[in-house]
Amino acid sequence: MGHADPIVESQMAPYWMPFTANKEFKKEPRLIERAEGVYFYTPDGRRIIDASSGLFCVAAGHCRPEISEAVYEQLKTLDYTAPFLRSHTKAFELAGRVAEYTPEDLNRVFFVNSGSESVDTAMKMALMYHRVKGEPQRQIFISRERSYHGVNFGGLSLAGMVNNRRAFGLGLGGVYHMRHTLLPENKFTRGQPEHGAELADDLQRFCELYGGENIAAVFVEPTAGSFGCLPPPKGYLNRLREICDANGILLVFDEVICGWGRMGANFGAQAFGVTPDIMTMAKAITNGAQPMGAVVARQGIYDAITDAGPERGVEFFHGYTYSGHPAACAAGIAMMDIIAKERLVDKAAALAPAFADAMHALEEFDCVSDVRSIGLMAGIELKPEGAPGARGHAVQKALFDRGLHQKNTGDVLLIAPPLISTEEHIAEISDHLKAVLSTL
Ligand SMILES: Cc1ncc(COP(=O)(O)O)c(C=O)c1O
């Protein structure tokens, strides 16, 4: 296979890269040319193991022909149709396929194009639901420190990561944050930590401070992903559910990372045995091959909003030009086929113990201050050296140069391999990590 001509610095100038050190990258680019299975390949032909599924997207491995061919066929047949007042059969088919995996009566599926859009859409659904139920005063949102809910203004206001907020003003008013659950006594825990369920009582305190009858919804990631893999303490999500029920508050799980098998179950909801009222998802729904997200609501939420609308008029004034895009739906349906045929979720659950063994073996390095893991996700936290995040940034570059891609957040290395990985792939990831950590 031929390689593209190398790109020079001046050709890189126009592209303003997201969440990237632009100046540094354009001086020392780390480009990917192609991908297959669990590997990326660079323009100079080096093989890089993908230890973060790209960005938690590529659960079924890269460049699955079933998905590429479905997208190609779709684009040849129906490239686009307006999603407002028009539709196409694949959007309905995919909604039904998604609802086979979501719990209980979460069976009404609204398509969006990203995780950020799914979060803002879920916020609007919550507001609208309370309005049609005669409680328009419910406008407060509760979320949590150290959470990530995307970058649009709704999700940014919910999110609890300072660097994503500090430059962008006040965000939405009426959003309050529970304390995070990263407790020192939970260090080096495999799976759900023992301590911290009582931190859910922060929600009770907000009910007492602001009036539970004024709170619209609580947003949490079942396991906080982007911040660095923080599985919920045992009993924590159950307690949130109880307080929500007692106060008429909707519970929203942001499953953008946790969904589609990452936790060793269909969604975080099933992994932790707690059913939310609304869940958001994106990323692996199309295996990352097409941009897509979805919000899945309990049927009662859909019914309440839809029944309250006029007989022949729009009920929910919200949607995107590319909601349920034909190519994304085709990719999603092909991904649902792969998930079912290859029993991807069971595969993830079966590999999880070996994965946890490999990740927790890194505890022996002096530079490692914590290791947290659940399903096929782990956070390896490094002791900071210099400015916060400087060491994590240097390590992610060194790992790439050695042959491993992963996403870091500050000084936490996030490892989340494709669900099709084998024990040999986990060993390869572990070898790269050990080689770089031993230099620190
Ligand atoms: C929990 C969660 N919510 C929302 C998002 C935002 O998704 P996107 O980048 O597709 O907008 C992410 C992205 O990582 C996420 O992890």
The ligand as an SDF file (V2000), in Angstrom:
LIG
                    3D

 16 16  0  0  0  0  0  0  0  0999 V2000
  -19.5930   11.1230   29.2130 C   0  0  0  0  0  0  0  0  0  0  0  0
  -19.4390   11.9660   27.9930 C   0  0  0  0  0  0  0  0  0  0  0  0
  -20.4090   12.7960   27.6320 N   0  0  0  0  0  0  0  0  0  0  0  0
  -20.3310   13.5560   26.5200 C   0  0  0  0  0  0  0  0  0  0  0  0
  -19.2030   13.5120   25.7270 C   0  0  0  0  0  0  0  0  0  0  0  0
  -19.0990   14.3850   24.5340 C   0  0  0  0  0  0  0  0  0  0  0  0
  -19.1480   13.6520   23.3670 O   0  0  0  0  0  0  0  0  0  0  0  0
  -18.6920   14.3120   21.9720 P   0  0  0  0  0  0  0  0  0  0  0  0
  -17.2480   14.5550   22.0500 O   0  0  0  0  0  0  0  0  0  0  0  0
  -19.1090   13.2670   20.9670 O   0  0  0  0  0  0  0  0  0  0  0  0
  -19.4860   15.5560   21.8060 O   0  0  0  0  0  0  0  0  0  0  0  0
  -18.1580   12.6490   26.0630 C   0  0  0  0  0  0  0  0  0  0  0  0
  -16.9340   12.5830   25.2380 C   0  0  0  0  0  0  0  0  0  0  0  0
  -15.9650   11.9650   25.5550 O   0  0  0  0  0  0  0  0  0  0  0  0
  -18.2660   11.8720   27.2280 C   0  0  0  0  0  0  0  0  0  0  0  0
  -17.2810   11.0580   27.6180 O   0  0  0  0  0  0  0  0  0  0  0  0
  1  2  1  0
  2  3  1  0
  2 15  2  0
  3  4  2  0
  4  5  1  0
  5  6  1  0
  5 12  2  0
  6  7  1  0
  7  8  1  0
  8  9  2  0
  8 10  1  0
  8 11  1  0
 12 13  1  0
 12 15  1  0
 13 14  2  0
 15 16  1  0
M  END
$$$$
